[in-house]
Amino acid sequence: MASIDEIRSARLNKLNYLVEKGIDPYPSISNRDITCGEASKRFDTLVKEGKSLYMVGRIMALRAQGKIIFIDIDDGTGRFQALLKKGEPLPLETFELFEKAFDIGDFVEVRGTLFLTKKEEKTILVEKLRMLSKSLRPLPEKWHGLQDHETRLRHRYLDLLFNPKEKEIFRLKEKFWDVTRNFLKKENFAEVETPSLEVTTGGAEARPFRTHHIDLDIDLYLRISVGELWQKRLMSAGYEKTFEIGRVYRNEGSSPEHVQEFTNLEFYASYMNFDEGKTFVQKLYRTIAQEVFGKTAFETRGHKFDLSDEWQELDYVSTIEKIAGVNVITDNEKILKSKLDELGIEYVGDNRERMTDSLWKYCRKTISGPAFLINHPKLVAPLSKVHSDNAELTKTFQVILAGSELGRAHSELNDPIDQAKRFEKQGELIERGDEEAMMPDAEFVEMLEYGMPPTFGFGFGERLFAFMVDKPLREVQIFPLMKPKG
């Protein structure tokens, strides 16, 4: 079997042959009267009309039988068979040119009439043929059998070419965001765009990516949330409801549920209360499930859940106490650390916030949902209002599905004095080396001093979609970040 280098060398010779013949192997103009998919659908009508049509596509298969050659072309809408007959009606010199210079993988343009073969295969009888793009590398013969994820993801263009199921995932993902967007627009939310370069990162707790602005000579950060603090400014500006769907960046580890760049949704609604927000989120999730997947029941990551069921309400503190045996409000850091070590839970940092969050992440794995996790300690929800009867707990909820957090909501904190104190606490964590603590934002506090109405905020990321299709997050990204080969 010839090596890749040998095949590439042979194809380069064919490329040079075309050039010597005065043929442009990469023309900028192509003709197409009909797609392969449409030709299949309208085949009977087109045969009756008997018109000569242009079709284009990549050669995916080639079967030579003496004076005739069958090729399958694919233009992204489907495949269609083309027949080349030596000298009739295809000119002899064109047939010979095909034999000498064309390969599987090349993009071609054909013109001819449609007919049905004796084997009842829909076919175009080629009378004219032209090269549109000469391929220099052979398409893999056994792409379906590849199990190496790195190879598949690095050559995603080949993965999608040979694997219709993968392409269907991205069609569903497109619909997932379309349904989300349309749902919010029907509810009179305004779609906005907020900065992705920020002086301070806000709206989440994560290690950011840092860059430098040459003109202003300042360090900036790629955003870690979809404009939470910016959208809240819009609430102050008199917007009633806003949302944004966009990319966020978090400089953290990789796992089936975590990547460094992904798409998130966040929406904010003035005057929507906490309970109204729960009902709204349930309706959104059920609408996505039904309109995108045609179902509300899912099985993923060893869990089963049905979004049409009644959603449980789980108390953050008592759930951890029930599963792990510690109280994250009343027990001291020494007890929390001892329990983390006892359970073999890995955690970063020795501050109470990180230990509390790590204990919860351990406990959530047992919960299938659907459920709302409520009453988060103030320490792990620095942007949420506290309960009037318990200043240690906040009006926060997370959507829990299949042992994971797949959405987070806040009754947004609009008390500037309280917010300033919480930012101060986050600043202390940063000084102690916590790289995921939230950066204080004095200008945001200034906005709150001008006044922000009672606001409900919620967000989820493409992780929700990954769970619904039961795929690792990386595999539902069309071009995930890959370490360069070296």
N, C-alpha and C positions, 0 to 999 in steps of 0.2 A: 504494500500500500504506500502510495506517495505521501511524503511529508507535507506539512502546511507550507513550508518554504518552497518546495518543488512545485506545488499546485499554484502558489502565488506567482512564481516565476513564469509558469506556463501561461497564466492569465495575463500577465504583463506583456508577454509576447503577442497575445491575441489583441490586447489593447493597442499595441504599436501597429499591428496589422490593420486595424480599423483606421487609425490615423493615416497610415500610408495610402489607404484607399480613399482618403479624403472624407472620411466619415467621422463626424463629431461623436465621440462615445458618451458625452455628457451634455446633450443639447438643453437649452433653457426653455424651449417651447415644446409642449406635447398636445395632442388632440385626444379628446374623449367625448364620444356622443352618449355613452351610457356606462354605468358601473357594472361590475360583475354581478353584484347582488340584484340590481334592477333587471339585468338581462335574464337572470334565472326566473324572476317573478313574472316578467312579461314575455316570456319566451314564445308561447304559442302565437300571440299577437304579432310579435316581431318577425316570426317565420312567415306568416301570411303576408305581411307587408313587403318582405323580400328586399329591404333596403340594405345597402352596404354601410356598416357602422364601424366607428373607431372604438376600440377597447384598449385599456392599459393595465399593467400589473407586473409583479415580480414572478419570474419563472420558478415554480415550486417543485415541478416534476417534469421529466422529459423521457419520452419513450420513442425510440427510433426503430422503424420497421422498413428498411430498404428505402423506397422512394417516398415514404410518408413519415412524418414526425408528429407525435402528439405532445403538446405541452399544456401544463396547468398553470394558469396565471392567477395571481391574487392581488387585488387592489385595495385591500382593507375592508371591503364590503362583502367579500365572498370570493370563491374560486370559480373559474370557468375554464373549460377545455377549449384549446385551439388546435386546429389541424393544418399542418403545412404539407402540401402535396407538390412534389418536384415538377416544376414546369406547368402545372395546371391547378389553380390559376396563379400560383406564386411563380414569378419569373425564376428561371434556372439559376441565374447568378445570385439572386437573393437567397435561395435555398442553400446553395453552396457556401455563401457567406455565413449563414446561420450555423452550418456544420463546422466551419472553421473557427468562428469567433464568439459564439454564444454559449452560455453555460447556465446551469441552475443557479439562481440567485440574481441573475441580471434582470433589470427592469426593461420592459419592451412595450412597444405600441404595435397593435395589429389592426388591420382593417379587413372586413369581409362580411359575409352573410351568414346568418344562423341556420342550422339544420339539426336534425336528430339522427344520430348514427344507428346502425343496425342493432347495437346493444342499448339503444334508447338513452344515449348520453347527449346532453345538450352541448352543442359545439359551435364554434365559429370557424368557417372555412376561410383561411387567410389568403388574401390576394396581395397584401402589402404589409411589410414588416420593417420596423425601425428600432434601433437601440436607443434607450432612454438613459440608462446608467449601467456601465460595465462594473460588475463586482470582481474584486481581486482576491477575496477569501471565500472558501467554500462554506456553504451552510452546513451545520452539523447534521449528521445522519440520524443520530439517536438522542435528540435533545430531550424527548419525553423520559428517557431512562436516567437522566442526570439527577443525582440525589444531593450533590454538593451545592448547598445554599449559596455559598460565596460565589461560585461560578455562575449560577443562575441570576443572582442579583447584580453582579458586575456586568453581565451581558444581558441586561433586562430586555433590550431590543430584540434579542433572539428568543428569550423566554416568552415574550408576548407574541412573537411571530408564530411560534410553534405550540403554544399552550393557550387555547381558547378559554379555558377555565380561569386562567390568570387575567386575561383581558376582561372577562366578565366581572371580576372583582372590582376593577377600576371603573367599569360602567356603573356598577352599584354604588361605588364610593361617590361618583359624580352626582348620582341621584340622591344619595344620603345628604349631601350638602345643599342640593337644590330644594329638597323637601324642607330642610331646616330653614333655609332662607325664605322660602315661600310662606311657611307657617308664620314666621315672625312678621313678614311684610303684611300678611292678612290681618295680623293683630296690631297693625299701625306702628310698628317699630321702624325707625329710620336707620338705614344702613350707613355707617360712617367708616372713615379711615383715620387711624391715629398713628403717631410716630412709632417706628420700629427701632430708632436710635434714641437712647434716653441718657440723660445726665445721671439719673438714679433709677434703678429698676424698682418697680412697684407692682403690687397685685398678686404676688406669689412669693414663695420661699424656695429659692433655687440658686445655684452657683451660675452666674452669668458669663457670657462671652464678652471680652473687652476689646475695643478697637480705639483708634485715635483719629480725631478730626483735624486734618492738617491746617485748614484755613483758620479755624477758631483756636487751634492749638489746645484742645481739651480732650481728655479721655471720655469715651462714651461706652455704653453697653447695649448689646442687642437685647430687645425686650424679652421678658420671661412670661408676660401675660399679654392678652389682646387688649391693651389699652385700658386696664381697669381704672387707674387714677385719672386718665384722660376722659373716659366716658363719664365718670362722676363729675368732672368739671362741666360737662355738657348738661348734666342734670341741674347744676347751679346756673347754667346759661339759659335755662328755660325749656330745654328739650324734655319731653315727657318720657319717651322710650327710645333707646338706641341699641344697636347691636353691631358687632364686627366679627367677621370670619377671616382669620389671617394666620400667618406663620409666627411661631414663637421659638425661642432658642434657649436651651438650658444645657450648661456645660457639666453634665453629670454622666453617670455610668450607663452602660447599655444592658438591656434585658429584654425578654419578650414583651414587656409592657413599657419600656423606656427607650427613647432615642433622643438625640440632641436637637433635632429640628422637626417640627410637626405643626399641624393645623389645629387651631382652637377656635371655639365660639365663645363669646361673652356677650350677655345682654344685660341692660339695666332699665328699670321701670320705676319712675317716680310714683309714689303713693300706693304701690302694690305692697300689701302686707305679707308677712311670713307665710301664713296659711294659704293665702291666694297664690303665692309663689309655688308652693308644693303642688297644688292642683294644676297650675299652669305647666309645670315641669312634667308631671304625669301625662298630661294631654300631649305634650310635645314628643315624649319618648314613644308613646303608643302610636302617634301619627307616623313617626319615622319608621317604626317597626312594620306597621301595616302597609304603608305606601311604598316602601323600598323593598321589603322582603315578603310581604303578603302573609305575615304571621306575627304573633306576639310572644310565642314560646321559643326559647333558644336553649341549646345545650353547648357548653363551652368550658374549657379548663376544668373538666371534671364536675361541673355544676349544671343544674337545670334551673331555669327561672321563666316565669310567664308575666309579662308586663301588664296583662289584663287582670291579674290577681290583685287582691288588696295589698297595698304596700305597708309593711311593718314599720313601726317607729322604734328605733333602738337608741337607748341612752348611752352616750359615749363613755362616761365614767363607770356606770354599772355593768356595761358589756365587757369592758376590760377586766373589771373586778371578778365577774363571773367566770371568764375564760382563763385569765392569767393569775388571778388571786391577789392583785394589788389595787390600791386606790390611788389614782394619779393626782388627786387633789390633796388628800390628807397625809399620805405616806411620804417620807422624806427621800431625798435623792439617793441616800445609801441603800434604802430598801428597794427603790426602783432599779438601781444598778445591780443589786444582788439578784433580783428576779430576772433581769435581762441575761445575766451570766448563767443563771440556773436553766433558763429555757434555751440557751445557745443562740440568742438573737444578736446578730451583728448590728452595731450602731456606730455612728460617727459623732464625736463630741460627748462631753460629760455633763452638758447642761440639761436642765429639767425638760425643756421643750423638745429636744431631740430624743431623750429617753421616752417621754410620753408618746411621741409620734411613732417611735419604733415599736413600742408595746402594742399600740393600736394596729399597726400594719401586720403584726404577728396574729392578732386576734381576728382580723377581718377575713382571713383566708378560709375560715370555717363557715362564712355566711353566704348563702346563695342568693338571697333577695327574691324579689325586689324589696328594698328597704330604704328608709331615710335614717341616716345616723344623725342624731341631734344632740344639742347641749354640749358643744365642744368647749373645753377649758379656754379661757381668754388667752392664755399663753400661746396656743396653737392657732388662734384666729385673731390676729392683730388688727383686722379691718372690720370686725363685726361688732354690732351692738351687744351689750350684755343684757341679761334678763333683769327685770325690775326687782325680782325677789331673790336673786342670787348673782352678785357681781362677779363671781368667779366663772360663770358659764355664759356662753354667747348664743345669739340667735343665728346659728349656722346649721346647715344640713349638707350632708353628702349623699349622693345616690350610690347605694351598694348593690352591685350585681356580680355574681360569680366570684365572690371573694376579693373584689377590687373596688376602688373608688372610681366611679364613672360619671362624675358631675359634682359640682360644689356650689353652694348658695350662701349668701349672707343677707341679713338685714343690715344694710350698710351703715357703718359708724359715721355719724355726721356731727358729733360733738368735738369741736376742735381742741378743747383742753384735754379730753380723754385721749384723742388720737395722738396729740403731741407726747403725752406720757408713754403711750405704747411704742411710738417710734423711738423714744429715748431708751426704752427697754431693749428694743431690737438693736439699737446702736451699741449698747453694752455687750450684747451677744457677739456682735461683729468684732468689737475690741478684744473679746476673749478668744477669737479665732474661728467663730462660726461663719463659714463661707456661704451658708444658705439662709442666714437671717435676712429680714427685709431691710432695705436701705431706708433711712429716714428721708422724708421729702418735705422740706420747710415750705415750699411753694404750694404744696397740696394742703397743708394745714392752713396756710393763708387763705386759700380758696374757701375752706370750711368756715373760716371766720366771717367771710362775706355771706355764708349761708348756703346749705344744700338741703333740699327737701328730703323727707323720709323716702328711702330708695331700697328696692329689692334688686339684688344682682345675682346672676347665675352664669356658669360656664361649664362646657365639656370639650374634650378633645377627640381627635380621630381614634383614640384608644377605644372609645365606645363602638365605633364601626368595626375595629379589629376584633372585639369580643363577639359582635353579632355575626361575623363571618368565620369566627373561630380560627384566627390566624395571628401569629406574632405581629406586633406593631410594625416592625421593620418590613414585613412582607406585604403590607398594604400601602407602602410608599412606593410610588412608581419608580423613583430613582433614589434609594436610600444612600446615605453617606457611606462611602467605602474607603478603606485605607488604601493608598496607592500601592500598586505592585512594585516590589523592589527587592 
